[in-house]
Amino acid sequence: MRSIFIITLVVLASCSEDAERTYTVDEFMSDGALLKRTVTECRDNPGELRNTANCRNAEAADGKLRLQNMRKALGG
């Protein structure tokens, strides 16, 4: 009986979904494709994704990059 329980736990553990990796703001800033994909996904489904760590970090990175681009455009 105990071996059936252990086998069941092993099978269930192997079927569980891997947690999505959380990226930092700096990682998003250095990978434009990842940033664009994440921001698009977050804006397409804000009800579920808006408060996730990746969406918050992607929005922060997007804002920082926009400010950097404005400073460059203004000669700063």
Phi and psi in radians as a Rosetta constraint file:
Dihedral C 1 N 2 CA 2 C 2 CIRCULARHARMONIC -1.141 0.35
Dihedral N 2 CA 2 C 2 N 3 CIRCULARHARMONIC -0.675 0.35
Dihedral C 2 N 3 CA 3 C 3 CIRCULARHARMONIC -1.160 0.35
Dihedral N 3 CA 3 C 3 N 4 CIRCULARHARMONIC -0.591 0.35
Dihedral C 3 N 4 CA 4 C 4 CIRCULARHARMONIC -1.141 0.35
Dihedral N 4 CA 4 C 4 N 5 CIRCULARHARMONIC -0.715 0.35
Dihedral C 4 N 5 CA 5 C 5 CIRCULARHARMONIC -1.087 0.35
Dihedral N 5 CA 5 C 5 N 6 CIRCULARHARMONIC -0.785 0.35
Dihedral C 5 N 6 CA 6 C 6 CIRCULARHARMONIC -1.140 0.35
Dihedral N 6 CA 6 C 6 N 7 CIRCULARHARMONIC -0.740 0.35
Dihedral C 6 N 7 CA 7 C 7 CIRCULARHARMONIC -1.084 0.35
Dihedral N 7 CA 7 C 7 N 8 CIRCULARHARMONIC -0.728 0.35
Dihedral C 7 N 8 CA 8 C 8 CIRCULARHARMONIC -1.083 0.35
Dihedral N 8 CA 8 C 8 N 9 CIRCULARHARMONIC -0.752 0.35
Dihedral C 8 N 9 CA 9 C 9 CIRCULARHARMONIC -1.093 0.35
Dihedral N 9 CA 9 C 9 N 10 CIRCULARHARMONIC -0.719 0.35
Dihedral C 9 N 10 CA 10 C 10 CIRCULARHARMONIC -1.124 0.35
Dihedral N 10 CA 10 C 10 N 11 CIRCULARHARMONIC -0.746 0.35
Dihedral C 10 N 11 CA 11 C 11 CIRCULARHARMONIC -1.133 0.35
Dihedral N 11 CA 11 C 11 N 12 CIRCULARHARMONIC -0.768 0.35
Dihedral C 11 N 12 CA 12 C 12 CIRCULARHARMONIC -1.131 0.35
Dihedral N 12 CA 12 C 12 N 13 CIRCULARHARMONIC -0.686 0.35
Dihedral C 12 N 13 CA 13 C 13 CIRCULARHARMONIC -1.148 0.35
Dihedral N 13 CA 13 C 13 N 14 CIRCULARHARMONIC -0.626 0.35
Dihedral C 13 N 14 CA 14 C 14 CIRCULARHARMONIC -1.304 0.35
Dihedral N 14 CA 14 C 14 N 15 CIRCULARHARMONIC -0.343 0.35
Dihedral C 14 N 15 CA 15 C 15 CIRCULARHARMONIC -1.592 0.35
Dihedral N 15 CA 15 C 15 N 16 CIRCULARHARMONIC -0.211 0.35
Dihedral C 15 N 16 CA 16 C 16 CIRCULARHARMONIC -1.221 0.35
Dihedral N 16 CA 16 C 16 N 17 CIRCULARHARMONIC 2.617 0.35
Dihedral C 16 N 17 CA 17 C 17 CIRCULARHARMONIC -1.299 0.35
Dihedral N 17 CA 17 C 17 N 18 CIRCULARHARMONIC 2.523 0.35
Dihedral C 17 N 18 CA 18 C 18 CIRCULARHARMONIC -1.286 0.35
Dihedral N 18 CA 18 C 18 N 19 CIRCULARHARMONIC 2.463 0.35
Dihedral C 18 N 19 CA 19 C 19 CIRCULARHARMONIC -1.184 0.35
Dihedral N 19 CA 19 C 19 N 20 CIRCULARHARMONIC 2.467 0.35
Dihedral C 19 N 20 CA 20 C 20 CIRCULARHARMONIC -1.210 0.35
Dihedral N 20 CA 20 C 20 N 21 CIRCULARHARMONIC 2.392 0.35
Dihedral C 20 N 21 CA 21 C 21 CIRCULARHARMONIC -1.194 0.35
Dihedral N 21 CA 21 C 21 N 22 CIRCULARHARMONIC 2.413 0.35
Dihedral C 21 N 22 CA 22 C 22 CIRCULARHARMONIC -1.698 0.35
Dihedral N 22 CA 22 C 22 N 23 CIRCULARHARMONIC 2.177 0.35
Dihedral C 22 N 23 CA 23 C 23 CIRCULARHARMONIC -1.682 0.35
Dihedral N 23 CA 23 C 23 N 24 CIRCULARHARMONIC 2.595 0.35
Dihedral C 23 N 24 CA 24 C 24 CIRCULARHARMONIC -1.486 0.35
Dihedral N 24 CA 24 C 24 N 25 CIRCULARHARMONIC 2.923 0.35
Dihedral C 24 N 25 CA 25 C 25 CIRCULARHARMONIC -1.050 0.35
Dihedral N 25 CA 25 C 25 N 26 CIRCULARHARMONIC -0.751 0.35
Dihedral C 25 N 26 CA 26 C 26 CIRCULARHARMONIC -1.094 0.35
Dihedral N 26 CA 26 C 26 N 27 CIRCULARHARMONIC -0.671 0.35
Dihedral C 26 N 27 CA 27 C 27 CIRCULARHARMONIC -1.119 0.35
Dihedral N 27 CA 27 C 27 N 28 CIRCULARHARMONIC -0.719 0.35
Dihedral C 27 N 28 CA 28 C 28 CIRCULARHARMONIC -1.137 0.35
Dihedral N 28 CA 28 C 28 N 29 CIRCULARHARMONIC -0.688 0.35
Dihedral C 28 N 29 CA 29 C 29 CIRCULARHARMONIC -1.152 0.35
Dihedral N 29 CA 29 C 29 N 30 CIRCULARHARMONIC -0.541 0.35
Dihedral C 29 N 30 CA 30 C 30 CIRCULARHARMONIC -1.544 0.35
Dihedral N 30 CA 30 C 30 N 31 CIRCULARHARMONIC -0.185 0.35
Dihedral C 30 N 31 CA 31 C 31 CIRCULARHARMONIC -2.191 0.35
Dihedral N 31 CA 31 C 31 N 32 CIRCULARHARMONIC 1.594 0.35
Dihedral C 31 N 32 CA 32 C 32 CIRCULARHARMONIC -1.048 0.35
Dihedral N 32 CA 32 C 32 N 33 CIRCULARHARMONIC -0.660 0.35
Dihedral C 32 N 33 CA 33 C 33 CIRCULARHARMONIC -1.163 0.35
Dihedral N 33 CA 33 C 33 N 34 CIRCULARHARMONIC -0.750 0.35
Dihedral C 33 N 34 CA 34 C 34 CIRCULARHARMONIC -1.109 0.35
Dihedral N 34 CA 34 C 34 N 35 CIRCULARHARMONIC -0.748 0.35
Dihedral C 34 N 35 CA 35 C 35 CIRCULARHARMONIC -1.067 0.35
Dihedral N 35 CA 35 C 35 N 36 CIRCULARHARMONIC -0.853 0.35
Dihedral C 35 N 36 CA 36 C 36 CIRCULARHARMONIC -1.076 0.35
Dihedral N 36 CA 36 C 36 N 37 CIRCULARHARMONIC -0.777 0.35
Dihedral C 36 N 37 CA 37 C 37 CIRCULARHARMONIC -1.098 0.35
Dihedral N 37 CA 37 C 37 N 38 CIRCULARHARMONIC -0.768 0.35
Dihedral C 37 N 38 CA 38 C 38 CIRCULARHARMONIC -1.196 0.35
Dihedral N 38 CA 38 C 38 N 39 CIRCULARHARMONIC -0.768 0.35
Dihedral C 38 N 39 CA 39 C 39 CIRCULARHARMONIC -1.082 0.35
Dihedral N 39 CA 39 C 39 N 40 CIRCULARHARMONIC -0.715 0.35
Dihedral C 39 N 40 CA 40 C 40 CIRCULARHARMONIC -1.097 0.35
Dihedral N 40 CA 40 C 40 N 41 CIRCULARHARMONIC -0.802 0.35
Dihedral C 40 N 41 CA 41 C 41 CIRCULARHARMONIC -1.075 0.35
Dihedral N 41 CA 41 C 41 N 42 CIRCULARHARMONIC -0.740 0.35
Dihedral C 41 N 42 CA 42 C 42 CIRCULARHARMONIC -1.174 0.35
Dihedral N 42 CA 42 C 42 N 43 CIRCULARHARMONIC -0.683 0.35
Dihedral C 42 N 43 CA 43 C 43 CIRCULARHARMONIC -1.327 0.35
Dihedral N 43 CA 43 C 43 N 44 CIRCULARHARMONIC -0.438 0.35
Dihedral C 43 N 44 CA 44 C 44 CIRCULARHARMONIC -1.338 0.35
Dihedral N 44 CA 44 C 44 N 45 CIRCULARHARMONIC -0.390 0.35
Dihedral C 44 N 45 CA 45 C 45 CIRCULARHARMONIC -2.446 0.35
Dihedral N 45 CA 45 C 45 N 46 CIRCULARHARMONIC 1.121 0.35
Dihedral C 45 N 46 CA 46 C 46 CIRCULARHARMONIC -1.199 0.35
Dihedral N 46 CA 46 C 46 N 47 CIRCULARHARMONIC -0.470 0.35
Dihedral C 46 N 47 CA 47 C 47 CIRCULARHARMONIC -1.057 0.35
Dihedral N 47 CA 47 C 47 N 48 CIRCULARHARMONIC -0.702 0.35
Dihedral C 47 N 48 CA 48 C 48 CIRCULARHARMONIC -1.655 0.35
Dihedral N 48 CA 48 C 48 N 49 CIRCULARHARMONIC -0.588 0.35
Dihedral C 48 N 49 CA 49 C 49 CIRCULARHARMONIC -1.836 0.35
Dihedral N 49 CA 49 C 49 N 50 CIRCULARHARMONIC -0.266 0.35
Dihedral C 49 N 50 CA 50 C 50 CIRCULARHARMONIC -0.924 0.35
Dihedral N 50 CA 50 C 50 N 51 CIRCULARHARMONIC -0.709 0.35
Dihedral C 50 N 51 CA 51 C 51 CIRCULARHARMONIC -1.669 0.35
Dihedral N 51 CA 51 C 51 N 52 CIRCULARHARMONIC 0.213 0.35
Dihedral C 51 N 52 CA 52 C 52 CIRCULARHARMONIC -1.356 0.35
Dihedral N 52 CA 52 C 52 N 53 CIRCULARHARMONIC 2.725 0.35
Dihedral C 52 N 53 CA 53 C 53 CIRCULARHARMONIC -1.064 0.35
Dihedral N 53 CA 53 C 53 N 54 CIRCULARHARMONIC -0.723 0.35
Dihedral C 53 N 54 CA 54 C 54 CIRCULARHARMONIC -1.133 0.35
Dihedral N 54 CA 54 C 54 N 55 CIRCULARHARMONIC -0.687 0.35
Dihedral C 54 N 55 CA 55 C 55 CIRCULARHARMONIC -1.184 0.35
Dihedral N 55 CA 55 C 55 N 56 CIRCULARHARMONIC -0.742 0.35
Dihedral C 55 N 56 CA 56 C 56 CIRCULARHARMONIC -1.108 0.35
Dihedral N 56 CA 56 C 56 N 57 CIRCULARHARMONIC -0.755 0.35
Dihedral C 56 N 57 CA 57 C 57 CIRCULARHARMONIC -1.188 0.35
Dihedral N 57 CA 57 C 57 N 58 CIRCULARHARMONIC -0.667 0.35
Dihedral C 57 N 58 CA 58 C 58 CIRCULARHARMONIC -1.153 0.35
Dihedral N 58 CA 58 C 58 N 59 CIRCULARHARMONIC -0.737 0.35
Dihedral C 58 N 59 CA 59 C 59 CIRCULARHARMONIC -1.128 0.35
Dihedral N 59 CA 59 C 59 N 60 CIRCULARHARMONIC -0.680 0.35
Dihedral C 59 N 60 CA 60 C 60 CIRCULARHARMONIC -1.135 0.35
Dihedral N 60 CA 60 C 60 N 61 CIRCULARHARMONIC -0.748 0.35
Dihedral C 60 N 61 CA 61 C 61 CIRCULARHARMONIC -1.126 0.35
Dihedral N 61 CA 61 C 61 N 62 CIRCULARHARMONIC -0.719 0.35
Dihedral C 61 N 62 CA 62 C 62 CIRCULARHARMONIC -1.078 0.35
Dihedral N 62 CA 62 C 62 N 63 CIRCULARHARMONIC -0.747 0.35
Dihedral C 62 N 63 CA 63 C 63 CIRCULARHARMONIC -1.119 0.35
Dihedral N 63 CA 63 C 63 N 64 CIRCULARHARMONIC -0.747 0.35
Dihedral C 63 N 64 CA 64 C 64 CIRCULARHARMONIC -1.105 0.35
Dihedral N 64 CA 64 C 64 N 65 CIRCULARHARMONIC -0.753 0.35
Dihedral C 64 N 65 CA 65 C 65 CIRCULARHARMONIC -1.119 0.35
Dihedral N 65 CA 65 C 65 N 66 CIRCULARHARMONIC -0.678 0.35
Dihedral C 65 N 66 CA 66 C 66 CIRCULARHARMONIC -1.103 0.35
Dihedral N 66 CA 66 C 66 N 67 CIRCULARHARMONIC -0.737 0.35
Dihedral C 66 N 67 CA 67 C 67 CIRCULARHARMONIC -1.129 0.35
Dihedral N 67 CA 67 C 67 N 68 CIRCULARHARMONIC -0.729 0.35
Dihedral C 67 N 68 CA 68 C 68 CIRCULARHARMONIC -1.071 0.35
Dihedral N 68 CA 68 C 68 N 69 CIRCULARHARMONIC -0.744 0.35
Dihedral C 68 N 69 CA 69 C 69 CIRCULARHARMONIC -1.148 0.35
Dihedral N 69 CA 69 C 69 N 70 CIRCULARHARMONIC -0.658 0.35
Dihedral C 69 N 70 CA 70 C 70 CIRCULARHARMONIC -1.148 0.35
Dihedral N 70 CA 70 C 70 N 71 CIRCULARHARMONIC -0.732 0.35
Dihedral C 70 N 71 CA 71 C 71 CIRCULARHARMONIC -1.076 0.35
Dihedral N 71 CA 71 C 71 N 72 CIRCULARHARMONIC -0.746 0.35
Dihedral C 71 N 72 CA 72 C 72 CIRCULARHARMONIC -1.104 0.35
Dihedral N 72 CA 72 C 72 N 73 CIRCULARHARMONIC -0.741 0.35
Dihedral C 72 N 73 CA 73 C 73 CIRCULARHARMONIC -1.142 0.35
Dihedral N 73 CA 73 C 73 N 74 CIRCULARHARMONIC -0.523 0.35
Dihedral C 73 N 74 CA 74 C 74 CIRCULARHARMONIC -1.563 0.35
Dihedral N 74 CA 74 C 74 N 75 CIRCULARHARMONIC 0.035 0.35
Dihedral C 74 N 75 CA 75 C 75 CIRCULARHARMONIC 1.526 0.35
Dihedral N 75 CA 75 C 75 N 76 CIRCULARHARMONIC 0.316 0.35
